[in-house]
Amino acid sequence: MGKKLFVGGLPYATTGSELEELFGQVGKVESADVITDRNTGRSRGFGFVEMASDDDAAKAIEKLNGNEVGGRNIVVAEARPREEQPEEEKPKE
């Protein structure tokens, strides 16, 4: 399993395949997803890219963090696990 990266500050029009193409320039990409709003289907302006190796992930952070994509500077960092929410704070579905 590779290393997952958080990518923030994405233009709302960015697709997963565009993200994969961008990160593919610096290393092997296992997966690339743009996170969308559950109700509207619109991009939330961030996503996750899984690189094949720790080295590829480090290269991606070094070369792409702060780069301009579609007029916006993106943030690339190691993804952190979501904080566990106490049961009473979880949104009701």
Order of alpha helices (4+ residues) and beta strands (2+ residues): beta-alpha-beta-beta-alpha-beta-beta-beta
